[in-house]
């Protein structure tokens, strides 16, 4: 009877548990394999039950057959639980072996040969030749499962290790019962004990349920714990009813129908009255088992909020929070990571804060992207379920790092979408897992912590700013004091230099300038005196100036000869002065080092003693890139007392000497150049005047005979002298063209003469430029046609406004521009156009000719200038046409220019002249009426 009750309970638990698991996550492979395994266990328990109720050979064989399927299902689930990878081939082999033994056990006699003397709960019989192989499969599979579970438990961390521990322990008990009771004992003694192997399955289910409820195996803790509670509650009520109805009445008031009815009514009332108290008792009992050490989160939140509101120091705030949360939430440790030097490093901890830990960029980036509370166990589950290999690798890296630092839950502290800190929580001392209450608690606390951290950081920044400000104030005060001292010295230096510059700039006499500088060494710089020596062309160094004073005069008188008569050889090692000039660097020494030789050392030592000189500083004089001499400064102080400002003043004064010397040299050269240029200019003016007079005389002398020649040739062409043979007509026409060109050239020279003499006069009046352009185009059409060019004038449909111009002079400009376009356009076309732009009319001659370099364009309008290569194209040009055109246009208050993209890309010559105004048009009308 008790066996049936136990078997029935196992069947019920085995049947219900997998449905609770699969409904929690029906997509998970782990849940699916557990469902198959648990339902196979249900079938096996049912077969055990049927063996007891209907003892026959079929149910006994079925017990062994379904047992083989149970081992295969268990092997598959344990494999995936450990490896979390689904290998189709491996799982196919496992189930093939299970189904083979299932088939041979039920439908053949190879495993169980014959059964006799079947009793209630056990049987006698013989086994087939496959029974040992069946045993090897059973024992080998179970031992292999235990070994793998043991190794996986040993290498795992945190909550996963606790889950695997209880699964391993339950599997060990199940394997022990299965191997010993169902295989070893039946093989060597009797199979009587095989009826108890179901207890192993029951115990295994209890451990699985505990791992689910306590350590969230397959994440159905709440469902399992409540299922256990209500199962116990139903069992308690059922046991009470069975006790009160079937056992109590016969023993106290008889087994009559009335007594049973009364007992049932009383029992029902008692159940209704005490059901809720009993439920609370069992709930408290299950909570003590599965939820022991319950935490009052509201109280912890209140304490944490007090710390957050009170503390302003970031280090103390972090430490106090870590200690409080670790103690109140019963955690082994809390680590707080914050950004330090662009890396998330361990900032505070409830224990062992001195260790150095730095989070990787990958895990920091993960929480930056996620910005929500993460439970490590959840990451393991996500890693198993995600299909994307890249995401799986990322989750694997994150979980591995969290396991290394002992993180079971991570709380990111976010402020303005930026993580300010990471709270890494280790596992609870009770072994409990983190649940909804923990997440809700930190969701309430995290914003407060974020605000407090920001407040503390601002406080730290203000404190640091105050310290830095105080330090900077002190530094600046000291710097200002030093600057004031330096400024005073520099002001004296600048004043001195300005005074010296003012003195030397008053004269251009080199002798006076050098003496002024020598005297300023004592009067302005405050030194004993100085000696200025210059190198001459004879490779000797001679004294040019010495500081003048009574003391200096007494010292100079100690010399056997005139000081300026001495000279030093500019050779290596002669004296320190020569070395200073040769090497171009500042030298320090005594007077004898600089002046002996040529002066005897004894004499120089006496002079140094008389003057009280302790140090002589020799500074080379640079003039551009060469050294022209040096200044020897005589100082009353030792070398060690010479300051950088002293050296700077000496160098500045020496540089000034070099500049003045160079300027005076340049001034003398410039004076000579000016004299030469003046003479050359006078000569050029005379030549230009002679040239202009020659051109004027020659043009006037040539104009009359050329005009007569043109007249006679014209008359001959018109037949005034009788008929001319055809052969001679062509010759006369060519002569006429040449005479015309010569006449134009003569006119050009005459115009140039008039322009240069200022005798170019314009007779301007309102006129129509369109008629002028048409006449010129008609005149030059034959020249363009002879070269195969297309010469067109794009006259506007509407009559353009009148311009105010001299028609003859403007015609000369237009004729020159179009004629040039024809000359310098080998092939293509020439397009003439006009356009009104504001108060001006713009003329344009655009050709496809040889083009002009943009650099040359600006010089084309100068006298006798032609474009590069123009002489090869047209040898008859004078280089004066554009010059005259420019002068004429300018006299019309207009402007002329050329545009070209470059050689071979054509060119466009343009000029603009002003339009005639109403007053000019009216005045010309009155003149025309009078005429």
Phi, psi and omega in degrees: 000312180294325179299317179296321179297315180295315181297318179298318179295319179297318178299316180296314180295318180294329181281320186280318186305312181297330176292323176296323180290311187291327180287337177291323179202086185286347180273343185288132177295321179300316180294320180296314180295324177293323179300314179297316181297313183292322180289328173295322176296322177299315179297319181295319177295322179296319178298320176301317179297316181293329176297324179284323182281321181231076184294108174208175186294326182298312183290327177295313178297321179297326179299318179287322181294311180293330175300321177295318177297323180297318179296318179296316179297318178295319179299317180296316182293317179296321177304310183290326178299324183274313189269330183058033175227140183255104178260110186301315183299314182299313183290329177294317178298317181301311183287331176297315177299317180298316181289328177297310179293328175299315181294311183293332180287320187270316191260000177224176177255019185283336179258303174249115189280301178213152183237134175215161180053054179283119180251174178289102177101345177205175182204166173241147180178188179238151181256152180278179186288343179273354183300318177299321178294322175300318179294319178299316178300313182295307185292315181299316180296315182293319178294319179297319177299315182296318180296313180297319179295321180296314180295319180295321179296319183294325185267355184270173183229157168059223185295329179295323180294319178294319177301310183294329179299311182288326175296317180297316181296317177296319179295325178297315180295316179300316180295320180299311180297316184294316184287312186287310188279326186260351182231306186292308181296315177297334183282328186248334182232273185216159178263017182300323185278354181295339179291344182264357182293344177294336178297326177299318178296319180296315180296320178299318178296324178296317180293321177299316180297321179294318179296324178292314186285321186274318189239019170058039173297124182062016166060045176227040184302309186299317181298315183293314182298319179289325177296318177298317180300311183286331175295315178296321181295315178296318180297322180294314180295317181297318180295321179297316178296317180297319180294315186283334185263318187260334185254321187287311186301314182300335186269340184243314183228023170091160184260052180265166182294319181295318180298323179292320180297313181298316181298321180295317181295314181297318181297320179297317179297316180297322179295316179297319183289320188257003182296313183293315176300320179296319179300318180294321179297311179294323179297317179295322179295314179293324177295324178294329179281311186263338183228046182290164182054052181296142187255139174271092186295327181295321179291318178297319179298321180295317180294317180295320179297325179296316179295316181299320182284331187274314189279138177245336178282124187297319181296314181291321178301312182296315182295313181297320178296316181298316181294313181299308183295323179296318181287312187286324178272000177057053179257150178292323182195151171233129176246136179245120180253135179224156179290120176230118183055049175067015176227142178280107183243160178295120184255323180208156180205152177290339178214152170052057184284346185283345181289153182256121178226135178230127179282146179288159179296328182295314183288325177295318179295323179300313181285333173298319180287320186279312178052045174207164183295137182233131173259129187302320181297325177296324178295322177300317181294318178298321180298323180288330186268335185289142183264331181292119183296324180294315178294322179297319179294320180297315179295324179295317178298317181295313181295321179298317180292322178295323178294322181296322181268005177073035182265118176261334176213139181238129180246106177283135177261110189248134176223119180057048178060025179227135181281122178265336181198160174232119175268114181256113184260131174278182183289160181285149180295334179283347184089354180295157177267162176282135184234197182298322180299318179296317181296314179298320179300312182286334174296328177281323186278326187303313179300324178295318179295319180301315179296319181294320179296316179298319179296317180294320180294320176298320178297315178299318179298319179295317179297315180296320178297320179296316179297313180297322180296316179297318179295317180293323178299315179296316180297316181293324179297313179295318179297321179295321178297314178296321180296321179297317178297315179294323180294321178299315179295319181291324176299317177299319180297314181294320178298317179298313182296321179296320178297317179295316180298319179299320181294312186286341181277356182279344184220155177251014178269118185298322182296315179294319182298313182297323179291321177300316181294319179298318179292326182291340178299323178272315187286325185258318183273341177084013178273174180294319179169190181202160179232126178257120180239139181235148177270133179259182182290344180272014177065037177231154181252119183236149179284128179253332181204146178224143178304129182262124173199167180297320179296316179295322180296321177295320180292320181293325180293344178284346180285141179291335181229172177298135185300328183278355177274345179281146176218147180247137178289134176275072178226155185299127175083002180297304168204174184294330178295315178297318178297324179297317180290319183293321186263344176068035178227154182292139182235148176239142178180195176261170183298323180296331178295328184267327190246358180236119350292171012276343182274145180298142184298323181299318181294316181295321179296323178294318179297319180297320179292321180295318182280341183077031181279131178251333181215140173243129179247120177261121182241122181292146178261118179260135172233102189059244186255015180227158180260125185251356180166201178204162172244128175260113180269127180262113188249146179271011184237161179287163182302321183294338183269357179285121184271168178295328178293323176300313180297320180296317179294318178299315181296318180297317180295319179296319178298322179297321177299316179298318181294314181297317180300315180293318181297318179295321178296316179295322179298315179298318178297319181296320179299317179294319179297320179298319178298315180297316181295320180299316179295318180294323180294318177299319180295317180295321179297319178297318179295317181297320179295319180295320180296314182296318179297319179298313181298319181294313181295315182296320182294315178296320181292327182275335188296317184295308180296325180292321178297319178296318180300315179299322182294314179296319180294322178295318180295319178298318181293330181273357175087018180293338179254022179096174181297145179242135179300152183299324181296324183279334180304315181297321180295315180296322179297319179295320178297321180296317178298317180296318178297324179295316179297321179295321179296319179295320179298318178298319178297322179299311180298321178295320178296320179297316179300316180297317182298312183292331179274356181074027183251015178282111182248138180249140173249083186274143175201161177300131183211164179258116184287336183300318179295322180296315181295317181300319180296318180292317179299319179296319181295322184263005183298320182294321179297319179293318181296320180300330179268000181076026181260152177260109179257117182231149174240114182271083179286141180289150181297323178268145180295123182292158178296160179286150174249164180252099189206167171271113187297321181293313181292321181291326177297322179298321178294312181297317180300318181295316183293316181289321179297317177299320180298319179294317183297320189253024174239101181296314180217160175114227188212163175229125184243123180254134180208164175227156181209137178273124178230099180068236181264015183231159172249131182251122177264141182222131174239105185251126181234169178250034188277210190288343178077173185223137173295127182305332179291326181280342190302321185288337183267355184295334185270010176269160185294134176063026178252130176234158180293159179297122179086001182292326183295328179289331182276315181226104185283347186268004183286150181254344183077020182244346185299310181291329177298314179293319179300319180296316180298318180296314181297317179297324177294336176273009182060035177243192177217154182226143181203172180229144178235134178202143178276351179137182181302134177077005184244020177073174180209159179229117176263131182228149167215153179232141177229153183287150175285153176288134178272174184298320182297318180293319180294317180296316181298318180293326178296320179294321178296316180297324180295319180296321179292000000 
